[in-house]
Amino acid sequence: LRMVLSEEVQNDYETHHLDVKTAFLNGLVKEELYMELPPELRGPEMKGKVCKLVRSIYGIKQASRNWNDEFTEYLISIGFQQSKYDPCLFVKMGEKGRILLTVYVDDATVTGKREDVENTKEMLMKKYKMRDLGKLTKIVGIRVDRSEGKVKISQKKYAEDVLRRFRMGESRSVNTPMLVNDRDEEARKGVKEFDQKTYQSAVGSLIYLATGTRPDLTYAVSKVAKKSNQPNEDDWTRVKRILRYVNGTIDKGIVYERGDG
């Protein structure tokens, strides 16, 4: 997604957002699979009968895979090539240039020149029931803001939710996510253990934030993540410091700017 948005900026493309309605119902069931009859069909004449599934339904383990297989096959049939390096990325040459299409479960983005984007959306919406959400502004918790020659991605709302969940919304901010020369291994003995579930939940939330739009958190988060199996109070203090740093840098994100190259 970050690469695609960078391409948008450098090539003066547009990125549009599509949402597939009831996506999992489009997948075909490849195994022999049966289910009980819905209550409204359970009459005396239907006693002992069951349904054989032809298409996926929500709730079966194969549903997401079947939908992905179905969508991938269709994209390839209309000229897209699936990336060898990221199976969620598809590329095709359009009339005006490259078309980049990304898939995240039931969300899809289409990037390219406006005419190519509109043609691609038309083909997809003829095949599947989709909502056209226009230019991409938000996806998987990431906000996309545009100005002349720039695209910024950030997760302010997600960060605020994380701070609120761990009661750090009113915390005093700090300038760095961790202390310099923090030799935590030297002082682990005798420190009270901390609740593992709370610790892992906080660290997991920070990992998602660092992976999405906050690479400045990556090193500090990787350090506290190593203690997820048996955290103590000192480890939790380090996690809270990262949260305090996030609180003071809530608007930070990644900015892509059109260059000379």
The 8 nearest C-alpha neighbors of each residue, nearest first, counted from 0:
[[1, 3, 2, 4, 101, 5, 88, 108],
 [2, 0, 4, 3, 5, 152, 211, 6],
 [1, 3, 5, 0, 4, 6, 7, 255],
 [4, 2, 6, 0, 5, 1, 7, 99],
 [5, 3, 7, 1, 6, 2, 0, 8],
 [4, 6, 2, 8, 7, 3, 255, 1],
 [5, 7, 3, 9, 4, 8, 10, 2],
 [8, 6, 12, 4, 5, 10, 11, 9],
 [9, 7, 5, 11, 6, 257, 10, 148],
 [8, 10, 257, 6, 7, 11, 5, 258],
 [11, 9, 12, 7, 8, 6, 257, 111],
 [12, 10, 8, 7, 9, 13, 112, 148],
 [11, 13, 7, 111, 112, 10, 110, 8],
 [14, 12, 110, 111, 7, 112, 113, 15],
 [15, 13, 110, 109, 134, 135, 108, 111],
 [14, 16, 134, 135, 133, 109, 108, 13],
 [15, 17, 108, 135, 132, 133, 107, 134],
 [18, 16, 131, 107, 130, 132, 106, 108],
 [17, 19, 106, 130, 129, 105, 20, 107],
 [20, 18, 129, 105, 22, 128, 106, 21],
 [19, 21, 22, 129, 128, 18, 130, 105],
 [22, 20, 23, 24, 19, 25, 105, 128],
 [21, 23, 20, 19, 24, 105, 25, 66],
 [22, 24, 66, 25, 62, 21, 26, 63],
 [23, 25, 55, 56, 22, 26, 21, 54],
 [26, 24, 23, 22, 66, 27, 54, 55],
 [25, 27, 66, 65, 55, 24, 69, 54],
 [26, 28, 54, 55, 65, 53, 29, 25],
 [27, 29, 54, 53, 55, 30, 26, 52],
 [30, 28, 27, 31, 53, 65, 32, 54],
 [31, 29, 28, 32, 52, 53, 27, 61],
 [32, 30, 29, 33, 51, 52, 28, 53],
 [31, 33, 52, 30, 51, 34, 28, 53],
 [34, 32, 51, 50, 52, 49, 31, 35],
 [35, 33, 50, 49, 36, 51, 32, 52],
 [34, 36, 49, 50, 37, 33, 48, 38],
 [35, 37, 49, 50, 40, 38, 41, 34],
 [36, 38, 39, 40, 35, 41, 34, 50],
 [39, 37, 41, 40, 36, 42, 35, 45],
 [38, 40, 37, 41, 42, 36, 45, 35],
 [41, 39, 38, 37, 42, 36, 45, 43],
 [40, 42, 38, 39, 45, 36, 37, 43],
 [41, 43, 45, 44, 40, 46, 39, 38],
 [44, 42, 45, 46, 41, 47, 40, 48],
 [43, 45, 42, 46, 41, 47, 48, 40],
 [46, 44, 42, 43, 48, 41, 47, 40],
 [45, 47, 43, 48, 44, 42, 41, 49],
 [48, 46, 45, 49, 44, 43, 41, 35],
 [47, 49, 45, 46, 50, 36, 35, 41],
 [48, 50, 35, 36, 34, 33, 51, 47],
 [51, 49, 34, 33, 36, 52, 35, 48],
 [50, 52, 33, 32, 53, 34, 49, 31],
 [53, 51, 54, 32, 33, 50, 28, 55],
 [52, 54, 28, 27, 51, 55, 29, 32],
 [55, 53, 27, 28, 52, 26, 24, 56],
 [56, 54, 24, 26, 62, 28, 27, 23],
 [55, 57, 24, 23, 58, 62, 59, 54],
 [56, 58, 59, 23, 62, 55, 24, 60],
 [57, 59, 56, 60, 62, 61, 55, 23],
 [60, 58, 61, 62, 57, 56, 55, 63],
 [59, 61, 62, 58, 63, 64, 57, 55],
 [60, 62, 64, 59, 63, 65, 55, 28],
 [63, 61, 65, 55, 64, 23, 59, 60],
 [62, 64, 66, 65, 61, 23, 67, 104],
 [63, 65, 67, 61, 66, 62, 68, 26],
 [66, 64, 26, 68, 62, 67, 63, 61],
 [67, 65, 26, 69, 63, 23, 64, 68],
 [66, 68, 64, 70, 69, 65, 71, 63],
 [69, 67, 65, 71, 66, 70, 64, 72],
 [68, 70, 66, 72, 67, 71, 26, 65],
 [71, 69, 73, 67, 72, 68, 66, 74],
 [70, 72, 68, 74, 73, 69, 67, 75],
 [73, 71, 75, 69, 70, 74, 68, 76],
 [72, 74, 76, 70, 75, 71, 69, 77],
 [75, 73, 71, 77, 76, 79, 72, 70],
 [74, 76, 79, 78, 72, 73, 77, 80],
 [75, 77, 73, 74, 78, 72, 79, 71],
 [78, 76, 74, 75, 79, 73, 122, 72],
 [77, 79, 75, 76, 91, 80, 74, 92],
 [80, 78, 91, 75, 90, 74, 89, 77],
 [79, 81, 90, 89, 75, 91, 82, 78],
 [80, 82, 89, 88, 86, 83, 79, 90],
 [81, 83, 84, 85, 88, 86, 89, 80],
 [82, 84, 85, 81, 86, 88, 80, 89],
 [83, 85, 82, 86, 88, 81, 87, 89],
 [84, 86, 82, 87, 88, 83, 81, 89],
 [87, 85, 88, 82, 81, 83, 84, 89],
 [86, 88, 102, 85, 101, 89, 103, 82],
 [89, 87, 101, 86, 82, 85, 100, 81],
 [88, 90, 81, 100, 80, 79, 82, 99],
 [91, 89, 99, 80, 79, 98, 100, 81],
 [92, 90, 79, 98, 97, 93, 78, 80],
 [93, 91, 97, 96, 98, 94, 90, 95],
 [94, 92, 96, 95, 97, 115, 98, 91],
 [93, 95, 96, 115, 92, 114, 97, 112],
 [96, 94, 93, 112, 115, 97, 114, 92],
 [95, 97, 93, 92, 94, 98, 112, 111],
 [98, 96, 92, 93, 91, 111, 99, 90],
 [97, 99, 111, 91, 110, 90, 92, 93],
 [100, 98, 90, 110, 109, 89, 97, 111],
 [101, 99, 109, 89, 108, 88, 110, 90],
 [100, 102, 88, 108, 107, 87, 89, 99],
 [101, 103, 107, 87, 106, 104, 88, 108],
 [102, 104, 106, 105, 107, 101, 87, 139],
 [105, 103, 106, 102, 63, 67, 107, 22],
 [106, 104, 19, 22, 18, 103, 107, 102],
 [107, 105, 18, 103, 104, 102, 17, 19],
 [106, 108, 102, 17, 101, 16, 103, 18],
 [107, 109, 16, 101, 15, 100, 17, 14],
 [108, 110, 100, 15, 14, 99, 116, 16],
 [111, 109, 14, 99, 13, 98, 100, 116],
 [110, 112, 12, 98, 13, 116, 97, 115],
 [113, 111, 12, 115, 114, 13, 116, 95],
 [112, 114, 116, 115, 13, 117, 111, 12],
 [115, 113, 117, 116, 112, 118, 95, 94],
 [116, 114, 118, 112, 117, 113, 93, 119],
 [115, 117, 113, 119, 114, 118, 111, 109],
 [118, 116, 120, 114, 119, 115, 121, 113],
 [119, 117, 121, 115, 120, 116, 114, 122],
 [120, 118, 116, 122, 121, 117, 115, 123],
 [119, 121, 117, 123, 122, 118, 124, 116],
 [120, 122, 118, 124, 119, 123, 117, 125],
 [123, 121, 119, 125, 120, 124, 118, 126],
 [122, 124, 120, 126, 125, 121, 127, 119],
 [125, 123, 127, 121, 126, 122, 129, 128],
 [124, 126, 122, 123, 127, 121, 128, 120],
 [125, 127, 123, 124, 122, 128, 73, 121],
 [128, 126, 124, 125, 129, 123, 19, 20],
 [127, 129, 20, 124, 19, 126, 130, 125],
 [130, 128, 19, 20, 18, 124, 127, 131],
 [129, 131, 18, 17, 132, 19, 20, 128],
 [130, 132, 17, 133, 129, 16, 18, 15],
 [133, 131, 16, 17, 130, 134, 15, 18],
 [134, 132, 15, 131, 16, 135, 17, 14],
 [135, 133, 15, 14, 16, 136, 132, 13],
 [134, 136, 15, 16, 14, 137, 133, 143],
 [137, 135, 143, 142, 134, 144, 138, 16],
 [138, 136, 142, 141, 143, 135, 140, 139],
 [137, 139, 141, 140, 142, 136, 135, 106],
 [140, 138, 141, 137, 103, 142, 106, 211],
 [139, 141, 138, 157, 154, 142, 137, 156],
 [142, 140, 154, 138, 137, 139, 153, 152],
 [141, 143, 137, 153, 152, 136, 154, 140],
 [144, 142, 136, 152, 137, 151, 141, 145],
 [145, 143, 151, 150, 152, 136, 142, 146],
 [146, 144, 150, 149, 151, 143, 147, 148],
 [145, 147, 149, 148, 150, 144, 151, 256],
 [148, 146, 149, 145, 150, 256, 257, 8],
 [147, 149, 257, 256, 146, 8, 150, 145],
 [150, 148, 256, 146, 255, 147, 145, 8],
 [149, 151, 145, 255, 254, 144, 146, 256],
 [152, 150, 254, 144, 253, 143, 255, 145],
 [151, 153, 143, 253, 142, 252, 141, 144],
 [152, 154, 252, 142, 212, 141, 155, 251],
 [155, 153, 141, 157, 156, 142, 158, 140],
 [154, 156, 158, 157, 249, 250, 153, 159],
 [157, 155, 159, 158, 154, 160, 140, 142],
 [156, 158, 160, 154, 159, 155, 161, 140],
 [159, 157, 155, 161, 156, 160, 154, 162],
 [160, 158, 156, 162, 157, 161, 163, 155],
 [159, 161, 163, 157, 158, 162, 164, 156],
 [160, 162, 158, 164, 163, 159, 157, 165],
 [163, 161, 167, 168, 159, 165, 164, 160],
 [164, 162, 166, 160, 168, 161, 165, 167],
 [163, 165, 161, 162, 166, 160, 167, 168],
 [164, 166, 162, 163, 167, 161, 201, 168],
 [167, 165, 163, 164, 168, 162, 169, 170],
 [166, 168, 162, 170, 169, 165, 163, 242],
 [167, 169, 162, 163, 170, 166, 246, 159],
 [170, 168, 167, 171, 166, 246, 162, 163],
 [171, 169, 167, 168, 243, 172, 246, 166],
 [170, 172, 243, 169, 173, 247, 246, 244],
 [171, 173, 243, 247, 244, 246, 170, 174],
 [174, 172, 244, 175, 243, 247, 171, 176],
 [175, 173, 244, 172, 176, 247, 248, 243],
 [174, 176, 177, 173, 244, 178, 241, 240],
 [177, 175, 241, 244, 240, 219, 216, 174],
 [178, 176, 175, 219, 240, 179, 241, 237],
 [179, 177, 181, 180, 175, 176, 237, 240],
 [178, 180, 181, 177, 182, 175, 176, 219],
 [181, 179, 182, 178, 183, 177, 184, 185],
 [180, 182, 179, 178, 183, 177, 184, 185],
 [183, 181, 184, 180, 185, 186, 179, 178],
 [182, 184, 185, 181, 186, 187, 233, 234],
 [185, 183, 186, 182, 187, 188, 181, 234],
 [186, 184, 183, 182, 187, 188, 181, 189],
 [185, 187, 184, 188, 183, 190, 182, 189],
 [188, 186, 184, 190, 185, 189, 183, 231],
 [189, 187, 190, 186, 185, 191, 184, 231],
 [188, 190, 187, 191, 186, 192, 231, 232],
 [191, 189, 188, 187, 231, 192, 232, 233],
 [192, 190, 231, 232, 189, 193, 233, 188],
 [191, 193, 231, 232, 230, 190, 194, 229],
 [194, 192, 231, 232, 230, 195, 191, 235],
 [195, 193, 197, 196, 198, 192, 230, 231],
 [194, 196, 198, 197, 199, 193, 230, 229],
 [195, 197, 199, 198, 194, 200, 201, 227],
 [198, 196, 200, 199, 195, 194, 201, 193],
 [199, 197, 195, 201, 196, 200, 202, 194],
 [198, 200, 202, 196, 201, 197, 227, 203],
 [199, 201, 203, 197, 198, 202, 196, 204],
 [202, 200, 204, 198, 203, 199, 197, 205],
 [201, 203, 205, 199, 204, 200, 206, 198],
 [204, 202, 206, 200, 205, 201, 199, 207],
 [205, 203, 201, 207, 202, 206, 200, 208],
 [204, 206, 208, 202, 207, 203, 209, 201],
 [205, 207, 203, 209, 208, 204, 210, 202],
 [208, 206, 210, 204, 205, 209, 211, 203],
 [207, 209, 205, 211, 206, 210, 213, 212],
 [210, 208, 213, 206, 214, 216, 217, 207],
 [209, 211, 207, 208, 206, 212, 213, 214],
 [212, 210, 208, 209, 207, 213, 141, 214],
 [211, 213, 252, 153, 253, 209, 210, 208],
 [212, 214, 209, 215, 216, 208, 252, 211],
 [213, 215, 209, 217, 216, 212, 210, 211],
 [216, 214, 213, 217, 209, 218, 176, 219],
 [217, 215, 214, 209, 219, 213, 218, 220],
 [216, 218, 214, 220, 209, 219, 215, 221],
 [219, 217, 221, 220, 216, 222, 215, 214],
 [218, 220, 222, 221, 217, 216, 177, 176],
 [219, 221, 217, 223, 222, 218, 216, 224],
 [220, 222, 224, 218, 219, 223, 217, 225],
 [223, 221, 219, 220, 224, 225, 218, 226],
 [222, 224, 220, 225, 226, 221, 219, 238],
 [225, 223, 221, 227, 226, 222, 220, 202],
 [224, 226, 223, 222, 227, 221, 228, 220],
 [227, 225, 230, 224, 228, 223, 229, 234],
 [228, 226, 224, 225, 230, 229, 199, 198],
 [227, 229, 226, 230, 195, 225, 199, 224],
 [228, 230, 227, 226, 231, 195, 192, 193],
 [231, 229, 226, 193, 227, 234, 192, 195],
 [230, 232, 192, 193, 234, 233, 191, 190],
 [231, 233, 235, 193, 234, 191, 192, 236],
 [234, 232, 236, 235, 231, 237, 190, 187],
 [233, 235, 237, 231, 236, 232, 230, 238],
 [234, 236, 238, 232, 237, 233, 239, 231],
 [237, 235, 233, 239, 234, 238, 240, 232],
 [236, 238, 240, 234, 235, 239, 233, 241],
 [239, 237, 235, 241, 240, 236, 242, 234],
 [240, 238, 242, 236, 241, 237, 243, 235],
 [239, 241, 243, 237, 242, 238, 176, 244],
 [242, 240, 176, 244, 238, 239, 243, 245],
 [241, 243, 239, 245, 240, 244, 246, 238],
 [244, 242, 172, 240, 246, 245, 241, 173],
 [243, 245, 241, 173, 247, 176, 242, 246],
 [246, 244, 242, 248, 243, 247, 249, 241],
 [247, 245, 243, 249, 244, 248, 172, 242],
 [246, 248, 172, 244, 245, 249, 243, 173],
 [249, 247, 245, 251, 246, 250, 244, 172],
 [248, 250, 246, 245, 251, 155, 247, 158],
 [251, 249, 248, 155, 252, 153, 154, 247],
 [250, 252, 248, 249, 153, 253, 213, 155],
 [253, 251, 153, 212, 152, 213, 254, 250],
 [252, 254, 152, 151, 212, 153, 255, 251],
 [253, 255, 151, 150, 256, 152, 252, 149],
 [256, 254, 150, 149, 5, 151, 253, 8],
 [255, 257, 149, 148, 258, 254, 8, 150],
 [256, 258, 9, 148, 8, 149, 255, 259],
 [259, 257, 260, 256, 9, 8, 148, 255],
 [258, 260, 257, 9, 256, 10, 148, 8],
 [259, 258, 9, 257, 10, 256, 8, 6]]
